[in-house]
Amino acid sequence: MSFHLELHTEDGELSNSQILVCSAVAKTVASITTYPHEVIRTRLQIQKSFKGPSPIPGIPQPRPQYTGILQTAALITQEEAWRGLYKGLSINLIRTVPNSAVTLLT
């Protein structure tokens, strides 16, 4: 079984299948490149949402684990290796790549 895409249609425009493939590849590369930033941002935001008074009287709030972007990245890679920066990537790709491809096509 061979897979072949024409370089362009007769009028020089890209075909719909080419647009879908190019869009999917571009979104995949962009997501893989920027996903560590998303993980770091999310962890800092989640931690921030737990600030405030202790939910249990008499028990102090834990000290913040993450104090900044670089410290968060270093701590994640130290505790979870580089894979920690890519947790959830596959689900993100399943959700965003088709959406991006269809959006660019329409």
A tleap script that builds the chain and sets N, CA, C and O, in Angstrom:
source leaprc.protein.ff14SB
mol = sequence {
  NMET SER PHE HIE LEU GLU LEU HIE THR GLU
  ASP GLY GLU LEU SER ASN SER GLN ILE LEU
  VAL CYS SER ALA VAL ALA LYS THR VAL ALA
  SER ILE THR THR TYR PRO HIE GLU VAL ILE
  ARG THR ARG LEU GLN ILE GLN LYS SER PHE
  LYS GLY PRO SER PRO ILE PRO GLY ILE PRO
  GLN PRO ARG PRO GLN TYR THR GLY ILE LEU
  GLN THR ALA ALA LEU ILE THR GLN GLU GLU
  ALA TRP ARG GLY LEU TYR LYS GLY LEU SER
  ILE ASN LEU ILE ARG THR VAL PRO ASN SER
  ALA VAL THR LEU LEU CTHR
}
set mol.1.N position { 0.850 -1.170 0.000 }
set mol.1.CA position { 0.000 0.000 0.000 }
set mol.1.C position { 0.896 1.233 0.000 }
set mol.1.O position { 1.757 1.370 0.868 }
set mol.2.N position { 0.707 2.105 -0.937 }
set mol.2.CA position { 1.516 3.314 -0.985 }
set mol.2.C position { 0.622 4.528 -0.771 }
set mol.2.O position { -0.565 4.524 -1.097 }
set mol.3.N position { 1.225 5.548 -0.222 }
set mol.3.CA position { 0.524 6.787 0.063 }
set mol.3.C position { 1.188 7.881 -0.762 }
set mol.3.O position { 2.397 8.091 -0.666 }
set mol.4.N position { 0.402 8.570 -1.564 }
set mol.4.CA position { 0.973 9.583 -2.435 }
set mol.4.C position { 0.087 10.818 -2.406 }
set mol.4.O position { -1.130 10.726 -2.566 }
set mol.5.N position { 0.706 11.969 -2.201 }
set mol.5.CA position { -0.009 13.237 -2.270 }
set mol.5.C position { 0.509 14.021 -3.471 }
set mol.5.O position { 1.718 14.127 -3.681 }
set mol.6.N position { -0.388 14.553 -4.231 }
set mol.6.CA position { 0.021 15.428 -5.321 }
set mol.6.C position { 0.576 16.713 -4.721 }
set mol.6.O position { 0.120 17.155 -3.667 }
set mol.7.N position { 1.561 17.315 -5.392 }
set mol.7.CA position { 2.159 18.535 -4.869 }
set mol.7.C position { 1.184 19.701 -4.885 }
set mol.7.O position { 1.236 20.560 -4.004 }
set mol.8.N position { 0.315 19.746 -5.850 }
set mol.8.CA position { -0.682 20.810 -5.921 }
set mol.8.C position { -1.759 20.396 -6.907 }
set mol.8.O position { -1.589 19.452 -7.679 }
set mol.9.N position { -2.859 21.112 -6.869 }
set mol.9.CA position { -3.926 20.841 -7.818 }
set mol.9.C position { -3.564 21.509 -9.146 }
set mol.9.O position { -2.544 22.188 -9.257 }
set mol.10.N position { -4.402 21.307 -10.130 }
set mol.10.CA position { -4.099 21.855 -11.456 }
set mol.10.C position { -3.982 23.377 -11.466 }
set mol.10.O position { -3.227 23.935 -12.262 }
set mol.11.N position { -4.720 24.047 -10.592 }
set mol.11.CA position { -4.656 25.515 -10.579 }
set mol.11.C position { -3.569 26.040 -9.630 }
set mol.11.O position { -3.499 27.245 -9.386 }
set mol.12.N position { -2.715 25.146 -9.088 }
set mol.12.CA position { -1.606 25.570 -8.243 }
set mol.12.C position { -1.931 25.650 -6.768 }
set mol.12.O position { -1.045 25.920 -5.957 }
set mol.13.N position { -3.185 25.423 -6.399 }
set mol.13.CA position { -3.594 25.474 -4.992 }
set mol.13.C position { -3.316 24.138 -4.311 }
set mol.13.O position { -3.266 23.099 -4.970 }
set mol.14.N position { -3.138 24.166 -3.012 }
set mol.14.CA position { -2.989 22.930 -2.235 }
set mol.14.C position { -4.332 22.217 -2.151 }
set mol.14.O position { -5.386 22.848 -2.065 }
set mol.15.N position { -4.273 20.912 -2.177 }
set mol.15.CA position { -5.517 20.142 -2.033 }
set mol.15.C position { -5.923 20.110 -0.564 }
set mol.15.O position { -5.128 20.430 0.319 }
set mol.16.N position { -7.168 19.720 -0.316 }
set mol.16.CA position { -7.669 19.645 1.051 }
set mol.16.C position { -6.862 18.665 1.891 }
set mol.16.O position { -6.578 18.939 3.057 }
set mol.17.N position { -6.493 17.536 1.316 }
set mol.17.CA position { -5.722 16.551 2.080 }
set mol.17.C position { -4.339 17.108 2.425 }
set mol.17.O position { -3.822 16.839 3.510 }
set mol.18.N position { -3.746 17.866 1.535 }
set mol.18.CA position { -2.443 18.471 1.827 }
set mol.18.C position { -2.557 19.498 2.951 }
set mol.18.O position { -1.702 19.567 3.834 }
set mol.19.N position { -3.607 20.280 2.906 }
set mol.19.CA position { -3.824 21.268 3.963 }
set mol.19.C position { -4.009 20.568 5.303 }
set mol.19.O position { -3.455 21.004 6.312 }
set mol.20.N position { -4.787 19.484 5.320 }
set mol.20.CA position { -4.992 18.736 6.571 }
set mol.20.C position { -3.688 18.164 7.108 }
set mol.20.O position { -3.408 18.271 8.302 }
set mol.21.N position { -2.889 17.557 6.235 }
set mol.21.CA position { -1.622 16.958 6.657 }
set mol.21.C position { -0.663 18.035 7.152 }
set mol.21.O position { -0.060 17.887 8.215 }
set mol.22.N position { -0.519 19.105 6.399 }
set mol.22.CA position { 0.391 20.187 6.800 }
set mol.22.C position { -0.038 20.811 8.125 }
set mol.22.O position { 0.798 21.088 8.985 }
set mol.23.N position { -1.322 21.028 8.283 }
set mol.23.CA position { -1.828 21.604 9.516 }
set mol.23.C position { -1.592 20.671 10.701 }
set mol.23.O position { -1.191 21.117 11.776 }
set mol.24.N position { -1.839 19.388 10.506 }
set mol.24.CA position { -1.644 18.418 11.584 }
set mol.24.C position { -0.169 18.329 11.985 }
set mol.24.O position { 0.156 18.278 13.171 }
set mol.25.N position { 0.707 18.311 11.002 }
set mol.25.CA position { 2.147 18.247 11.301 }
set mol.25.C position { 2.594 19.516 12.014 }
set mol.25.O position { 3.341 19.446 12.990 }
set mol.26.N position { 2.147 20.671 11.537 }
set mol.26.CA position { 2.537 21.940 12.159 }
set mol.26.C position { 2.055 22.021 13.604 }
set mol.26.O position { 2.805 22.441 14.485 }
set mol.27.N position { 0.816 21.624 13.853 }
set mol.27.CA position { 0.275 21.668 15.210 }
set mol.27.C position { 0.990 20.676 16.119 }
set mol.27.O position { 1.224 20.972 17.290 }
set mol.28.N position { 1.340 19.508 15.599 }
set mol.28.CA position { 2.056 18.513 16.388 }
set mol.28.C position { 3.429 19.052 16.796 }
set mol.28.O position { 3.818 18.952 17.960 }
set mol.29.N position { 4.150 19.614 15.849 }
set mol.29.CA position { 5.477 20.173 16.149 }
set mol.29.C position { 5.355 21.320 17.156 }
set mol.29.O position { 6.138 21.399 18.103 }
set mol.30.N position { 4.394 22.192 16.957 }
set mol.30.CA position { 4.202 23.319 17.873 }
set mol.30.C position { 3.845 22.842 19.279 }
set mol.30.O position { 4.355 23.377 20.264 }
set mol.31.N position { 2.978 21.847 19.377 }
set mol.31.CA position { 2.576 21.329 20.684 }
set mol.31.C position { 3.732 20.661 21.413 }
set mol.31.O position { 3.922 20.876 22.610 }
set mol.32.N position { 4.499 19.857 20.701 }
set mol.32.CA position { 5.638 19.183 21.323 }
set mol.32.C position { 6.667 20.211 21.806 }
set mol.32.O position { 7.277 20.039 22.862 }
set mol.33.N position { 6.848 21.259 21.041 }
set mol.33.CA position { 7.821 22.291 21.390 }
set mol.33.C position { 7.389 23.100 22.613 }
set mol.33.O position { 8.212 23.402 23.478 }
set mol.34.N position { 6.127 23.445 22.688 }
set mol.34.CA position { 5.658 24.346 23.746 }
set mol.34.C position { 5.023 23.645 24.930 }
set mol.34.O position { 4.685 24.311 25.909 }
set mol.35.N position { 4.846 22.340 24.889 }
set mol.35.CA position { 4.145 21.645 25.973 }
set mol.35.C position { 4.818 21.783 27.332 }
set mol.35.O position { 4.109 21.935 28.327 }
set mol.36.N position { 6.147 21.738 27.435 }
set mol.36.CA position { 6.746 21.933 28.764 }
set mol.36.C position { 6.322 23.255 29.417 }
set mol.36.O position { 6.127 23.312 30.631 }
set mol.37.N position { 6.182 24.300 28.625 }
set mol.37.CA position { 5.706 25.578 29.158 }
set mol.37.C position { 4.308 25.428 29.739 }
set mol.37.O position { 4.013 25.982 30.798 }
set mol.38.N position { 3.447 24.685 29.057 }
set mol.38.CA position { 2.084 24.471 29.541 }
set mol.38.C position { 2.079 23.727 30.869 }
set mol.38.O position { 1.308 24.063 31.769 }
set mol.39.N position { 2.930 22.723 30.995 }
set mol.39.CA position { 3.010 21.952 32.242 }
set mol.39.C position { 3.472 22.847 33.385 }
set mol.39.O position { 2.884 22.827 34.466 }
set mol.40.N position { 4.513 23.627 33.154 }
set mol.40.CA position { 5.034 24.520 34.189 }
set mol.40.C position { 3.982 25.553 34.593 }
set mol.40.O position { 3.753 25.784 35.780 }
set mol.41.N position { 3.352 26.165 33.605 }
set mol.41.CA position { 2.327 27.179 33.880 }
set mol.41.C position { 1.170 26.587 34.684 }
set mol.41.O position { 0.689 27.200 35.637 }
set mol.42.N position { 0.733 25.402 34.293 }
set mol.42.CA position { -0.381 24.757 34.986 }
set mol.42.C position { -0.030 24.439 36.432 }
set mol.42.O position { -0.838 24.666 37.332 }
set mol.43.N position { 1.158 23.920 36.660 }
set mol.43.CA position { 1.551 23.584 38.036 }
set mol.43.C position { 1.645 24.829 38.906 }
set mol.43.O position { 1.254 24.795 40.073 }
set mol.44.N position { 2.153 25.921 38.362 }
set mol.44.CA position { 2.212 27.162 39.130 }
set mol.44.C position { 0.808 27.694 39.412 }
set mol.44.O position { 0.547 28.191 40.508 }
set mol.45.N position { -0.092 27.598 38.445 }
set mol.45.CA position { -1.460 28.079 38.643 }
set mol.45.C position { -2.212 27.242 39.657 }
set mol.45.O position { -2.931 27.783 40.497 }
set mol.46.N position { -2.055 25.932 39.591 }
set mol.46.CA position { -2.740 25.057 40.546 }
set mol.46.C position { -2.246 25.334 41.954 }
set mol.46.O position { -3.040 25.412 42.891 }
set mol.47.N position { -0.945 25.482 42.104 }
set mol.47.CA position { -0.382 25.767 43.422 }
set mol.47.C position { -0.923 27.088 43.962 }
set mol.47.O position { -1.258 27.192 45.143 }
set mol.48.N position { -1.007 28.091 43.096 }
set mol.48.CA position { -1.491 29.405 43.519 }
set mol.48.C position { -2.942 29.338 43.977 }
set mol.48.O position { -3.339 30.076 44.878 }
set mol.49.N position { -3.731 28.472 43.375 }
set mol.49.CA position { -5.148 28.383 43.740 }
set mol.49.C position { -5.348 27.798 45.132 }
set mol.49.O position { -6.431 27.937 45.700 }
set mol.50.N position { -4.327 27.144 45.700 }
set mol.50.CA position { -4.446 26.573 47.030 }
set mol.50.C position { -3.972 27.524 48.123 }
set mol.50.O position { -4.004 27.167 49.301 }
set mol.51.N position { -3.530 28.734 47.758 }
set mol.51.CA position { -3.101 29.703 48.760 }
set mol.51.C position { -4.314 30.245 49.496 }
set mol.51.O position { -5.440 30.195 48.999 }
set mol.52.N position { -4.066 30.755 50.669 }
set mol.52.CA position { -5.139 31.311 51.473 }
set mol.52.C position { -5.200 30.591 52.802 }
set mol.52.O position { -4.275 29.867 53.170 }
set mol.53.N position { -6.292 30.791 53.519 }
set mol.53.CA position { -6.398 30.151 54.832 }
set mol.53.C position { -6.455 28.631 54.703 }
set mol.53.O position { -6.954 28.085 53.719 }
set mol.54.N position { -5.936 27.977 55.716 }
set mol.54.CA position { -5.925 26.522 55.724 }
set mol.54.C position { -7.345 25.987 55.756 }
set mol.54.O position { -8.169 26.494 56.517 }
set mol.55.N position { -7.656 24.976 54.952 }
set mol.55.CA position { -9.010 24.415 54.976 }
set mol.55.C position { -9.306 23.671 56.278 }
set mol.55.O position { -10.468 23.467 56.629 }
set mol.56.N position { -8.257 23.269 56.989 }
set mol.56.CA position { -8.433 22.567 58.258 }
set mol.56.C position { -7.858 23.450 59.356 }
set mol.56.O position { -6.652 23.693 59.377 }
set mol.57.N position { -8.703 23.939 60.276 }
set mol.57.CA position { -8.207 24.824 61.327 }
set mol.57.C position { -7.098 24.160 62.150 }
set mol.57.O position { -7.177 22.981 62.493 }
set mol.58.N position { -6.075 24.943 62.452 }
set mol.58.CA position { -4.972 24.447 63.268 }
set mol.58.C position { -3.860 23.789 62.479 }
set mol.58.O position { -2.787 23.543 63.030 }
set mol.59.N position { -4.081 23.493 61.203 }
set mol.59.CA position { -3.047 22.875 60.361 }
set mol.59.C position { -2.582 23.924 59.360 }
set mol.59.O position { -3.372 24.400 58.545 }
set mol.60.N position { -1.302 24.287 59.419 }
set mol.60.CA position { -0.824 25.334 58.497 }
set mol.60.C position { -0.787 24.847 57.055 }
set mol.60.O position { -0.676 23.654 56.773 }
set mol.61.N position { -0.884 25.815 56.162 }
set mol.61.CA position { -0.769 25.508 54.733 }
set mol.61.C position { 0.655 25.036 54.449 }
set mol.61.O position { 1.599 25.528 55.068 }
set mol.62.N position { 0.825 24.097 53.530 }
set mol.62.CA position { 2.189 23.693 53.167 }
set mol.62.C position { 2.913 24.827 52.452 }
set mol.62.O position { 2.293 25.673 51.807 }
set mol.63.N position { 4.234 24.828 52.580 }
set mol.63.CA position { 5.051 25.812 51.890 }
set mol.63.C position { 4.939 25.591 50.387 }
set mol.63.O position { 4.850 24.449 49.936 }
set mol.64.N position { 4.942 26.665 49.607 }
set mol.64.CA position { 4.868 26.471 48.156 }
set mol.64.C position { 6.025 25.616 47.645 }
set mol.64.O position { 7.185 25.834 47.998 }
set mol.65.N position { 5.686 24.647 46.814 }
set mol.65.CA position { 6.699 23.761 46.246 }
set mol.65.C position { 7.415 24.439 45.079 }
set mol.65.O position { 8.620 24.270 44.891 }
set mol.66.N position { 6.658 25.205 44.303 }
set mol.66.CA position { 7.211 25.855 43.123 }
set mol.66.C position { 7.289 27.357 43.366 }
set mol.66.O position { 6.320 27.971 43.812 }
set mol.67.N position { 8.448 27.944 43.069 }
set mol.67.CA position { 8.630 29.369 43.352 }
set mol.67.C position { 8.836 30.208 42.096 }
set mol.67.O position { 8.784 31.436 42.173 }
set mol.68.N position { 9.065 29.595 40.959 }
set mol.68.CA position { 9.264 30.340 39.723 }
set mol.68.C position { 9.370 29.389 38.546 }
set mol.68.O position { 9.365 28.170 38.715 }
set mol.69.N position { 9.465 29.947 37.369 }
set mol.69.CA position { 9.468 29.134 36.149 }
set mol.69.C position { 10.679 28.212 36.084 }
set mol.69.O position { 10.537 27.007 35.880 }
set mol.70.N position { 11.873 28.781 36.258 }
set mol.70.CA position { 13.076 27.960 36.149 }
set mol.70.C position { 13.172 26.941 37.286 }
set mol.70.O position { 13.574 25.798 37.066 }
set mol.71.N position { 12.805 27.352 38.493 }
set mol.71.CA position { 12.837 26.429 39.630 }
set mol.71.C position { 11.836 25.305 39.427 }
set mol.71.O position { 12.121 24.155 39.760 }
set mol.72.N position { 10.671 25.622 38.887 }
set mol.72.CA position { 9.654 24.603 38.622 }
set mol.72.C position { 10.150 23.605 37.585 }
set mol.72.O position { 10.008 22.396 37.767 }
set mol.73.N position { 10.729 24.103 36.505 }
set mol.73.CA position { 11.266 23.217 35.460 }
set mol.73.C position { 12.366 22.324 36.029 }
set mol.73.O position { 12.406 21.127 35.745 }
set mol.74.N position { 13.255 22.904 36.831 }
set mol.74.CA position { 14.348 22.119 37.422 }
set mol.74.C position { 13.807 21.058 38.372 }
set mol.74.O position { 14.283 19.923 38.369 }
set mol.75.N position { 12.819 21.418 39.184 }
set mol.75.CA position { 12.263 20.464 40.147 }
set mol.75.C position { 11.528 19.324 39.436 }
set mol.75.O position { 11.644 18.164 39.830 }
set mol.76.N position { 10.783 19.659 38.402 }
set mol.76.CA position { 10.073 18.616 37.643 }
set mol.76.C position { 11.068 17.653 37.022 }
set mol.76.O position { 10.895 16.439 37.127 }
set mol.77.N position { 12.104 18.169 36.380 }
set mol.77.CA position { 13.078 17.278 35.739 }
set mol.77.C position { 13.883 16.494 36.769 }
set mol.77.O position { 14.289 15.362 36.505 }
set mol.78.N position { 14.118 17.080 37.932 }
set mol.78.CA position { 14.841 16.373 38.985 }
set mol.78.C position { 14.008 15.230 39.556 }
set mol.78.O position { 14.524 14.132 39.769 }
set mol.79.N position { 12.723 15.480 39.805 }
set mol.79.CA position { 11.876 14.479 40.448 }
set mol.79.C position { 11.254 13.484 39.472 }
set mol.79.O position { 11.015 12.330 39.826 }
set mol.80.N position { 10.992 13.930 38.243 }
set mol.80.CA position { 10.242 13.097 37.302 }
set mol.80.C position { 10.984 12.851 35.989 }
set mol.80.O position { 10.437 12.214 35.089 }
set mol.81.N position { 12.192 13.333 35.865 }
set mol.81.CA position { 12.982 13.275 34.639 }
set mol.81.C position { 12.312 14.144 33.564 }
set mol.81.O position { 11.326 14.828 33.837 }
set mol.82.N position { 12.848 14.110 32.362 }
set mol.82.CA position { 12.300 14.940 31.284 }
set mol.82.C position { 10.881 14.553 30.915 }
set mol.82.O position { 10.129 15.374 30.390 }
set mol.83.N position { 10.506 13.299 31.188 }
set mol.83.CA position { 9.131 12.867 30.882 }
set mol.83.C position { 8.096 13.663 31.664 }
set mol.83.O position { 6.956 13.806 31.223 }
set mol.84.N position { 8.490 14.182 32.825 }
set mol.84.CA position { 7.562 14.977 33.629 }
set mol.84.C position { 7.088 16.228 32.929 }
set mol.84.O position { 5.978 16.699 33.176 }
set mol.85.N position { 7.923 16.776 32.053 }
set mol.85.CA position { 7.528 17.976 31.315 }
set mol.85.C position { 6.561 17.671 30.177 }
set mol.85.O position { 5.995 18.581 29.572 }
set mol.86.N position { 6.377 16.395 29.894 }
set mol.86.CA position { 5.500 15.999 28.783 }
set mol.86.C position { 4.324 15.149 29.242 }
set mol.86.O position { 3.688 14.485 28.423 }
set mol.87.N position { 4.024 15.159 30.540 }
set mol.87.CA position { 2.864 14.407 31.027 }
set mol.87.C position { 1.591 14.975 30.419 }
set mol.87.O position { 1.350 16.181 30.472 }
set mol.88.N position { 0.787 14.107 29.846 }
set mol.88.CA position { -0.472 14.533 29.257 }
set mol.88.C position { -0.363 14.979 27.808 }
set mol.88.O position { -1.359 15.405 27.224 }
set mol.89.N position { 0.806 14.893 27.222 }
set mol.89.CA position { 0.983 15.356 25.836 }
set mol.89.C position { 0.121 14.571 24.860 }
set mol.89.O position { -0.490 15.156 23.966 }
set mol.90.N position { 0.065 13.251 25.022 }
set mol.90.CA position { -0.698 12.447 24.052 }
set mol.90.C position { -2.176 12.845 24.038 }
set mol.90.O position { -2.774 12.954 22.967 }
set mol.91.N position { -2.761 13.061 25.199 }
set mol.91.CA position { -4.165 13.480 25.269 }
set mol.91.C position { -4.322 14.867 24.650 }
set mol.91.O position { -5.291 15.129 23.937 }
set mol.92.N position { -3.373 15.744 24.923 }
set mol.92.CA position { -3.424 17.083 24.336 }
set mol.92.C position { -3.367 17.016 22.815 }
set mol.92.O position { -4.098 17.738 22.137 }
set mol.93.N position { -2.505 16.154 22.271 }
set mol.93.CA position { -2.413 16.024 20.814 }
set mol.93.C position { -3.703 15.469 20.223 }
set mol.93.O position { -4.158 15.936 19.178 }
set mol.94.N position { -4.287 14.491 20.875 }
set mol.94.CA position { -5.543 13.908 20.392 }
set mol.94.C position { -6.645 14.962 20.361 }
set mol.94.O position { -7.519 14.931 19.495 }
set mol.95.N position { -6.600 15.885 21.303 }
set mol.95.CA position { -7.629 16.927 21.394 }
set mol.95.C position { -7.359 18.082 20.431 }
set mol.95.O position { -8.291 18.579 19.799 }
set mol.96.N position { -6.116 18.517 20.307 }
set mol.96.CA position { -5.842 19.757 19.576 }
set mol.96.C position { -5.494 19.592 18.105 }
set mol.96.O position { -5.834 20.458 17.299 }
set mol.97.N position { -4.830 18.510 17.733 }
set mol.97.CA position { -4.396 18.366 16.340 }
set mol.97.C position { -5.577 18.285 15.372 }
set mol.97.O position { -5.601 19.030 14.393 }
set mol.98.N position { -6.559 17.408 15.609 }
set mol.98.CA position { -7.697 17.390 14.672 }
set mol.98.C position { -8.440 18.725 14.622 }
set mol.98.O position { -8.861 19.165 13.552 }
set mol.99.N position { -8.599 19.357 15.766 }
set mol.99.CA position { -9.287 20.642 15.814 }
set mol.99.C position { -8.538 21.688 14.986 }
set mol.99.O position { -9.153 22.439 14.229 }
set mol.100.N position { -7.246 21.734 15.127 }
set mol.100.CA position { -6.441 22.687 14.366 }
set mol.100.C position { -6.488 22.411 12.872 }
set mol.100.O position { -6.605 23.331 12.062 }
set mol.101.N position { -6.396 21.133 12.516 }
set mol.101.CA position { -6.416 20.774 11.092 }
set mol.101.C position { -7.741 21.170 10.445 }
set mol.101.O position { -7.760 21.732 9.350 }
set mol.102.N position { -8.830 20.879 11.115 }
set mol.102.CA position { -10.155 21.200 10.549 }
set mol.102.C position { -10.362 22.703 10.513 }
set mol.102.O position { -10.926 23.229 9.553 }
set mol.103.N position { -9.910 23.406 11.557 }
set mol.103.CA position { -10.055 24.865 11.590 }
set mol.103.C position { -9.314 25.510 10.426 }
set mol.103.O position { -9.841 26.417 9.783 }
set mol.104.N position { -8.108 25.054 10.152 }
set mol.104.CA position { -7.340 25.644 9.059 }
set mol.104.C position { -7.967 25.323 7.705 }
set mol.104.O position { -7.879 26.120 6.771 }
set mol.105.N position { -8.588 24.175 7.605 }
set mol.105.CA position { -9.199 23.782 6.339 }
set mol.105.C position { -10.458 24.583 6.031 }
set mol.105.O position { -10.745 24.863 4.867 }
set mol.106.N position { -11.206 24.952 7.056 }
set mol.106.CA position { -12.484 25.642 6.834 }
set mol.106.C position { -12.350 27.126 6.714 }
set mol.106.O position { -13.347 27.824 6.527 }
savepdb mol mol.pdb
quit
